[in-house]
Amino acid sequence: MDVFQERAEELEKHEFMMGRNRGRLAVSLDVLTDALVLVGQHGVYCQSARQPGKPALDIQIITKAIGDAKELIATVMTDLKAARHRRGNETEKE
């Protein structure tokens, strides 16, 4: 099953509220958040031998990569919202 079928309800809800692109980005953030939770749980059991109390290095790298991806998506969503707002203000002025 592809992501559009698997997450059809979420996509429909978010696309309706935010528009197609921002809605899909919002669902992408949710998917990445779910992945972070799973990696975090795995990190509890896979401790680093070199750094006791910290997750294994590969878990740390994965966590950072997912966090970075979330940050990039969030900035795109913010930019899209600002662009939409600017277009709305320009239309009102005319």
N, CA, C and O of each residue as an XYZ file, in Angstrom:
376
protein
N       0.856     -1.172      0.000
C       0.000      0.000      0.000
C       0.908      1.244      0.000
O       1.856      1.321      0.781
N       0.618      2.195     -0.863
C       1.454      3.388     -0.904
C       0.994      4.415      0.138
O      -0.068      4.275      0.745
N       1.802      5.425      0.322
C       1.553      6.415      1.371
C       0.231      7.150      1.164
O      -0.425      7.525      2.135
N      -0.165      7.359     -0.086
C      -1.402      8.090     -0.348
C      -2.635      7.281      0.046
O      -3.658      7.852      0.422
N      -2.543      5.967     -0.038
C      -3.639      5.110      0.410
C      -3.586      4.932      1.924
O      -4.604      5.006      2.611
N      -2.381      4.697      2.422
C      -2.198      4.426      3.846
C      -2.582      5.622      4.721
O      -3.117      5.449      5.816
N      -2.311      6.807      4.243
C      -2.557      8.019      5.034
C      -3.621      8.909      4.395
O      -3.587     10.131      4.540
N      -4.558      8.293      3.692
C      -5.579      9.031      2.940
C      -6.379      9.987      3.822
O      -6.618     11.134      3.442
N      -6.790      9.520      4.989
C      -7.611     10.371      5.866
C      -6.828     11.579      6.362
O      -7.325     12.705      6.348
N      -5.582     11.329      6.805
C      -4.740     12.431      7.274
C      -4.488     13.435      6.158
O      -4.587     14.645      6.363
N      -4.164     12.922      4.980
C      -3.897     13.797      3.842
C      -5.123     14.635      3.498
O      -5.017     15.842      3.280
N      -6.275     13.994      3.450
C      -7.504     14.717      3.114
C      -7.770     15.842      4.123
O      -8.096     16.966      3.741
N      -7.629     15.527      5.395
C      -7.878     16.514      6.450
C      -6.909     17.695      6.349
O      -7.324     18.854      6.362
N      -5.624     17.388      6.250
C      -4.625     18.456      6.228
C      -4.650     19.250      4.925
O      -4.458     20.466      4.937
N      -4.885     18.574      3.806
C      -4.975     19.281      2.532
C      -6.188     20.209      2.513
O      -6.124     21.298      1.942
N      -7.271     19.795      3.120
C      -8.461     20.642      3.196
C      -8.187     21.881      4.047
O      -8.584     22.988      3.683
N      -7.508     21.692      5.181
C      -7.245     22.807      6.104
C      -6.153     23.745      5.598
O      -6.236     24.958      5.792
N      -5.124     23.187      4.946
C      -3.930     23.977      4.654
C      -3.616     24.120      3.170
O      -2.687     24.841      2.805
N      -4.359     23.459      2.328
C      -4.014     23.416      0.912
C      -3.180     22.173      0.636
O      -2.657     21.536      1.550
N      -3.072     21.846     -0.643
C      -2.429     20.585     -1.022
C      -0.973     20.498     -0.551
O      -0.598     19.538      0.123
N      -0.163     21.480     -0.896
C       1.264     21.387     -0.585
C       1.545     21.444      0.909
O       2.267     20.599      1.438
N       0.980     22.435      1.595
C       1.224     22.547      3.033
C       0.615     21.367      3.777
O       1.166     20.931      4.787
N      -0.509     20.842      3.301
C      -1.129     19.683      3.931
C      -0.246     18.447      3.833
O      -0.100     17.691      4.794
N       0.337     18.255      2.659
C       1.233     17.108      2.487
C       2.496     17.274      3.316
O       3.013     16.301      3.864
N       2.993     18.493      3.411
C       4.156     18.733      4.258
C       3.823     18.476      5.723
O       4.650     17.939      6.461
N       2.620     18.853      6.150
C       2.213     18.616      7.531
C       2.154     17.122      7.836
O       2.584     16.683      8.903
N       1.625     16.350      6.905
C       1.582     14.895      7.094
C       3.006     14.335      7.093
O       3.310     13.409      7.845
N       3.868     14.888      6.259
C       5.275     14.464      6.255
C       5.910     14.699      7.617
O       6.661     13.856      8.108
N       5.612     15.843      8.230
C       6.126     16.117      9.579
C       5.609     15.089     10.573
O       6.356     14.641     11.443
N       4.354     14.713     10.457
C       3.791     13.692     11.344
C       4.508     12.347     11.171
O       4.798     11.655     12.147
N       4.788     11.992      9.910
C       5.483     10.726      9.636
C       6.888     10.768     10.238
O       7.334      9.796     10.848
N       7.579     11.885     10.066
C       8.920     12.017     10.628
C       8.888     11.998     12.153
O       9.785     11.440     12.784
N       7.866     12.601     12.746
C       7.729     12.580     14.200
C       7.531     11.151     14.693
O       8.124     10.748     15.694
N       6.698     10.385     13.992
C       6.503      8.978     14.345
C       7.829      8.220     14.270
O       8.135      7.399     15.135
N       8.610      8.506     13.228
C       9.908      7.846     13.072
C      10.848      8.228     14.212
O      11.580      7.381     14.725
N      10.829      9.497     14.610
C      11.665      9.933     15.733
C      11.304      9.212     17.018
O      12.185      8.834     17.790
N      10.027      9.021     17.247
C       9.580      8.309     18.445
C      10.107      6.880     18.432
O      10.621      6.392     19.438
N       9.979      6.220     17.299
C      10.451      4.828     17.195
C      11.965      4.736     17.362
O      12.466      3.839     18.041
N      12.690      5.661     16.743
C      14.149      5.661     16.882
C      14.533      5.962     18.325
O      15.476      5.376     18.856
N      13.804      6.872     18.956
C      14.071      7.199     20.361
C      13.866      5.994     21.267
O      14.666      5.750     22.170
N      12.800      5.244     21.029
C      12.562      4.038     21.815
C      13.666      3.018     21.590
O      14.120      2.363     22.528
N      14.089      2.890     20.353
C      15.170      1.958     20.036
C      16.466      2.409     20.716
O      17.250      1.582     21.183
N      16.683      3.723     20.768
C      17.885      4.270     21.389
C      17.997      3.963     22.871
O      19.100      3.920     23.417
N      16.866      3.749     23.525
C      16.878      3.401     24.946
C      17.542      2.044     25.155
O      18.238      1.829     26.147
N      17.321      1.136     24.214
C      17.841     -0.213     24.350
C      19.214     -0.399     23.703
O      19.939     -1.336     24.041
N      19.565      0.472     22.791
C      20.857      0.375     22.094
C      21.767      1.496     22.593
O      21.894      2.541     21.954
N      22.382      1.269     23.714
C      23.245      2.278     24.326
C      24.645      2.230     23.730
O      25.121      1.179     23.303
N      25.285      3.376     23.712
C      26.648      3.491     23.215
C      27.623      2.881     24.215
O      27.514      3.111     25.419
N      28.572      2.104     23.710
C      29.604      1.530     24.582
C      30.586      2.603     25.019
O      31.134      2.544     26.120
N      30.806      3.582     24.154
C      31.767      4.656     24.438
C      31.174      5.765     25.288
O      31.885      6.418     26.052
N      29.869      5.978     25.156
C      29.195      7.047     25.889
C      28.002      6.469     26.645
O      26.872      6.530     26.160
N      28.244      5.912     27.825
C      27.125      5.337     28.589
C      26.013      6.363     28.820
O      26.273      7.533     29.103
N      24.781      5.898     28.694
C      23.635      6.778     28.889
C      23.191      7.473     27.614
O      22.162      8.149     27.605
N      23.950      7.319     26.542
C      23.575      7.898     25.254
C      23.275      6.771     24.278
O      23.814      5.670     24.397
N      22.397      7.060     23.298
C      22.114      6.034     22.285
C      23.364      5.734     21.457
O      24.305      6.527     21.428
N      23.360      4.592     20.792
C      24.455      4.230     19.902
C      24.626      5.311     18.841
O      23.677      6.027     18.521
N      25.821      5.429     18.304
C      26.139      6.503     17.366
C      25.217      6.504     16.147
O      24.807      7.572     15.691
N      24.884      5.329     15.612
C      23.997      5.314     14.448
C      22.613      5.858     14.793
O      21.984      6.521     13.969
N      22.142      5.584     15.991
C      20.848      6.112     16.438
C      20.932      7.639     16.568
O      19.989      8.340     16.199
N      22.032      8.151     17.080
C      22.216      9.598     17.203
C      22.203     10.260     15.820
O      21.611     11.325     15.643
N      22.852      9.627     14.850
C      22.913     10.178     13.492
C      21.524     10.177     12.850
O      21.122     11.158     12.224
N      20.801      9.074     13.008
C      19.446      8.982     12.450
C      18.532     10.023     13.085
O      17.764     10.685     12.387
N      18.611     10.167     14.392
C      17.791     11.146     15.105
C      18.074     12.550     14.605
O      17.146     13.327     14.379
N      19.341     12.882     14.431
C      19.705     14.213     13.931
C      19.194     14.419     12.511
O      18.662     15.484     12.197
N      19.346     13.417     11.647
C      18.902     13.541     10.261
C      17.389     13.760     10.181
O      16.925     14.597      9.407
N      16.636     13.028     10.961
C      15.179     13.193     10.954
C      14.806     14.558     11.519
O      13.917     15.224     10.988
N      15.466     14.979     12.578
C      15.213     16.311     13.143
C      15.527     17.414     12.148
O      14.781     18.388     12.041
N      16.630     17.268     11.417
C      16.991     18.251     10.393
C      15.946     18.295      9.282
O      15.574     19.374      8.820
N      15.471     17.124      8.852
C      14.441     17.068      7.810
C      13.167     17.761      8.279
O      12.533     18.486      7.511
N      12.793     17.541      9.528
C      11.601     18.198     10.072
C      11.769     19.721     10.055
O      10.839     20.453      9.714
N      12.948     20.183     10.423
C      13.210     21.627     10.447
C      13.117     22.219      9.040
O      12.541     23.290      8.853
N      13.679     21.527      8.058
C      13.598     22.012      6.679
C      12.152     22.071      6.192
O      11.746     23.049      5.563
N      11.386     21.042      6.477
C       9.978     21.018      6.057
C       9.207     22.142      6.739
O       8.387     22.807      6.106
N       9.464     22.354      8.015
C       8.770     23.417      8.753
C       9.068     24.787      8.152
O       8.177     25.634      8.084
N      10.306     25.021      7.715
C      10.628     26.323      7.120
C       9.930     26.491      5.773
O       9.497     27.594      5.439
N       9.815     25.418      5.000
C       9.089     25.497      3.729
C       7.620     25.818      3.993
O       7.029     26.642      3.295
N       7.033     25.174      4.991
C       5.631     25.451      5.335
C       5.444     26.905      5.728
O       4.469     27.536      5.321
N       6.358     27.439      6.505
C       6.292     28.837      6.924
C       6.405     29.770      5.720
O       5.665     30.747      5.610
N       7.336     29.460      4.821
C       7.506     30.281      3.620
C       6.267     30.239      2.729
O       5.855     31.267      2.192
N       5.675     29.059      2.571
C       4.458     28.941      1.768
C       3.308     29.741      2.376
O       2.540     30.387      1.663
N       3.202     29.686      3.688
C       2.141     30.436      4.368
C       2.361     31.934      4.195
O       1.413     32.675      3.937
N       3.597     32.380      4.336
C       3.903     33.807      4.180
C       3.629     34.256      2.746
O       3.080     35.337      2.534
N       4.000     33.449      1.769
C       3.756     33.797      0.365
C       2.263     33.888      0.087
O       1.807     34.783     -0.625
N       1.518     32.967      0.648
C       0.055     32.988      0.469
C      -0.547     34.231      1.112
O      -1.451     34.857      0.558
N      -0.038     34.573      2.276
C      -0.525     35.767      2.980
C      -0.206     37.026      2.170
O      -1.044     37.920      2.055
N       1.016     37.095      1.606
C       1.393     38.259      0.790
C       0.509     38.364     -0.446
O       0.073     39.456     -0.809
N       0.243     37.233     -1.091
C      -0.634     37.257     -2.265
C      -2.024     37.740     -1.887
O      -2.651     38.485     -2.642
N      -2.509     37.323     -0.728
C      -3.819     37.759     -0.266
C      -3.869     39.254     -0.018
O      -4.857     39.909     -0.351
N      -2.810     39.800      0.567
C      -2.751     41.241      0.824
C      -2.663     42.038     -0.472
O      -3.253     43.114     -0.574
N      -1.935     41.524     -1.466
C      -1.828     42.217     -2.743
C      -3.179     42.242     -3.451
O      -3.523     43.237     -4.087
N      -3.938     41.172     -3.349
C      -5.250     41.101     -3.964
C      -6.204     42.093     -3.311
O      -7.019     42.710     -3.998
N      -6.112     42.255     -1.994
C      -6.987     43.177     -1.269
C      -6.716     44.621     -1.659
O      -7.638     45.436     -1.674
N      -5.463     44.956     -1.976
C      -5.077     46.324     -2.307
C      -5.646     46.756     -3.653
O      -5.883     47.943     -3.874
N      -5.867     45.802     -4.550
C      -6.348     46.125     -5.897
C      -7.787     46.446     -5.931
O      -8.329     46.737     -6.998
